[in-house]
């Protein structure tokens, strides 16, 4: 590899568009009285109800132009999640994991059924791909309350998570392209292994990020820069 080509690759990695290097976006779903402070975007399904964010901020506090509107959840929250998430769930703030938005596809008292919740996301770049990390928890629970997350855009994929007694596990959906209009829809519902009589499902927190994530670009640039330096020192 010539020095000119090496230098060009380094410059290209360091001069990527700003939106490609944006920080991930975090959302907290749950109780209106338990919102997560800092650079979180709060969706509240109970008083005060707030089911949309017009311009989400990223983890660095920057405006993104990305909007999210939730619908279909039960009109009330569950507040039995962990306050100290561990493992893969440790990426989320404990205030975000302690409460959940939820729904039920089976009978739950005299409440209307809420078998499918939707997250409609707008303002995405159709030229990019996005990845999602989902978390939900119900502690304690003696049955399987598997929740399925399906992300639909120009392509689609799904993943599932059992929120029962969960403090560490997440569900990942990777590499989803938005529609030409820059939209994605997330469908949240009971998973096929859910055996709770009420068919409960949960969503407490979500991370949305561009593919590849910022750290990938930083490592690429650092690696290429190191390669150039090594070759110059070795005289090759």
C-alpha positions in Angstrom: 0.0 0.0 0.0 1.5 3.4 -1.0 1.8 6.2 1.5 -0.5 8.3 -0.6 -3.2 5.7 -0.5 -2.7 5.2 3.3 -3.0 8.9 3.9 -6.1 9.1 1.7 -7.8 6.3 3.7 -7.0 8.1 7.0 -8.4 11.4 5.8 -11.5 9.7 4.5 -12.1 8.0 7.8 -11.6 11.3 9.7 -13.8 13.3 7.3 -16.9 11.2 7.4 -20.2 13.1 7.5 -21.2 14.4 10.9 -24.4 12.5 11.0 -22.5 9.2 10.5 -20.6 9.9 13.7 -23.7 10.9 15.8 -24.0 9.4 19.3 -26.6 6.8 19.9 -30.1 7.8 21.0 -31.7 6.5 24.2 -35.4 6.2 25.0 -37.1 5.5 28.3 -40.6 4.0 28.2 -42.8 3.9 31.3 -44.3 6.0 34.0 -44.7 9.7 33.6 -43.5 10.3 37.2 -40.3 8.3 36.6 -38.6 10.0 33.7 -34.9 9.6 33.1 -32.9 12.8 33.3 -30.0 13.8 31.1 -29.9 13.0 27.5 -32.8 10.5 27.4 -36.0 10.8 25.5 -39.0 9.9 27.6 -42.1 8.2 26.4 -44.8 8.2 29.2 -47.8 5.8 29.0 -49.3 7.0 32.4 -50.0 10.4 33.9 -48.7 12.6 32.6 -49.0 10.8 29.3 -46.5 11.8 26.6 -46.4 9.4 23.7 -44.2 11.3 21.3 -40.8 13.0 20.9 -40.6 15.4 17.9 -36.8 15.9 17.9 -34.9 13.4 19.9 -31.5 14.3 21.5 -28.6 11.9 21.2 -26.4 10.7 24.1 -24.3 13.8 23.7 -27.3 16.1 24.0 -27.4 17.1 20.3 -30.6 17.5 18.3 -31.1 14.8 15.7 -34.3 15.6 13.9 -35.5 12.1 14.6 -39.0 11.7 16.0 -40.8 8.9 17.7 -44.5 8.3 18.4 -45.8 5.4 20.4 -49.2 3.8 20.3 -51.1 0.6 21.4 -49.6 0.2 24.9 -51.8 -0.3 28.0 -52.8 3.0 29.6 -50.6 2.6 32.6 -47.0 1.5 33.5 -45.3 -1.4 35.2 -42.6 -0.3 37.7 -41.0 -3.5 38.7 -37.8 -3.5 36.7 -34.2 -3.4 38.1 -32.7 -0.1 39.3 -29.1 -1.5 38.7 -29.1 -3.2 35.3 -26.2 -5.5 34.6 -24.6 -7.4 31.7 -25.7 -6.2 28.3 -28.4 -4.1 29.9 -25.8 -1.9 31.7 -25.8 0.4 28.7 -29.1 1.8 30.1 -29.7 4.2 33.0 -31.3 2.5 36.0 -34.1 5.0 36.0 -35.0 3.9 32.5 -34.9 0.2 33.3 -37.0 0.4 36.5 -40.3 1.0 34.7 -41.9 -0.3 31.5 -44.6 0.4 29.0 -46.5 -2.9 28.6 -49.5 -4.5 26.8 -51.5 -7.7 26.9 -53.0 -9.8 24.1 -55.0 -11.9 26.6 -57.7 -10.9 29.0 -56.4 -8.7 31.9 -59.4 -7.9 34.1 -62.0 -5.9 32.1 -59.3 -3.8 30.3 -59.4 -3.6 26.5 -56.9 -5.8 24.8 -53.7 -4.2 23.7 -52.1 -6.9 21.6 -49.7 -4.8 19.5 -47.8 -1.6 20.3 -46.2 0.5 17.6 -43.2 2.9 17.6 -43.3 5.1 14.5 -39.9 6.6 13.9 -39.3 9.5 11.4 -36.4 11.7 10.3 -34.0 8.9 9.5 -31.5 8.9 6.7 -32.6 6.5 3.9 -28.9 6.0 2.9 -28.0 4.7 6.4 -28.8 1.5 8.3 -29.8 1.5 12.0 -29.5 -0.9 14.9 -31.7 -1.3 18.0 -31.2 -2.6 21.5 -34.4 -3.3 23.5 -34.8 -3.9 27.2 -37.8 -4.9 29.3 -38.2 -6.4 32.8 -40.9 -7.8 35.1 -39.6 -8.7 38.6 -40.8 -11.1 40.0 -42.5 -13.3 37.4 -43.0 -17.1 37.4 -43.8 -17.6 33.7 -42.4 -16.7 30.3 -43.4 -13.3 29.2 -41.4 -13.3 26.0 -41.7 -10.0 24.1 -41.0 -9.8 20.3 -39.6 -6.7 18.7 -39.9 -6.4 14.9 -38.4 -3.5 13.1 -39.8 -2.8 9.6 -38.4 -0.4 7.0 -37.0 -1.1 3.5 -36.0 -4.4 5.1 -37.1 -6.0 8.4 -35.8 -8.2 11.2 -37.0 -9.3 14.6 -35.7 -10.4 18.0 -37.2 -11.6 21.2 -36.5 -11.1 24.9 -38.0 -12.7 28.0 -38.5 -9.9 30.5 -39.4 -12.2 33.4 -36.9 -11.6 36.3 -34.6 -9.9 33.8 -31.9 -7.4 34.8 -29.2 -8.2 32.2 -30.5 -9.4 28.9 -31.4 -7.3 25.8 -32.8 -8.0 22.3 -30.8 -6.7 19.3 -32.1 -5.9 15.9 -29.3 -4.9 13.5 -28.9 -3.4 10.1 -32.4 -2.0 9.2 -32.7 0.5 6.4 -35.5 3.1 6.6 -38.0 3.6 3.8 -37.3 6.2 1.2 -39.3 8.6 3.4 -36.9 8.1 6.2 -39.2 6.1 8.4 -39.1 2.9 10.5 -41.8 1.1 12.5 -41.2 -1.1 15.5 -43.8 -3.7 16.4 -43.9 -4.8 20.0 -46.0 -7.9 20.9 -46.0 -11.2 22.8 -43.4 -13.6 21.4 -44.1 -17.2 20.4 -42.8 -18.6 23.7 -44.9 -16.3 25.9 -47.0 -18.5 28.1 -48.5 -16.0 30.5 -52.3 -16.2 30.5 -52.6 -12.5 29.8 -49.9 -12.6 27.1 -48.1 -9.6 28.8 -45.2 -7.9 26.9 -42.9 -5.1 28.0 -40.6 -2.4 26.8 -38.6 -0.3 29.3 -35.7 1.2 27.3 -34.4 1.3 23.8 -31.2 2.4 22.1 -31.1 3.5 18.4 -27.8 3.9 16.6 -26.3 4.2 13.1 -24.5 1.3 11.6 -21.6 1.1 12.0 -21.5 2.8 15.3 -19.2 5.8 16.1 -16.6 3.7 17.8 -16.1 1.7 14.6 -15.1 4.8 12.7 -12.7 5.9 15.5 -11.0 2.5 15.6 -10.7 2.5 11.8 -9.1 5.9 11.7 -6.8 5.1 14.6 -5.8 1.9 13.0 -5.1 3.4 9.6 -3.1 6.2 11.2 -1.0 3.7 13.2 -0.4 1.8 10.0 0.9 4.9 8.2 3.1 5.8 11.1 4.5 2.2 11.3 5.3 2.1 7.6 7.0 5.5 7.6 9.2 4.5 10.6 10.1 1.2 8.9 11.0 2.9 5.7 8.5 0.9 3.7 
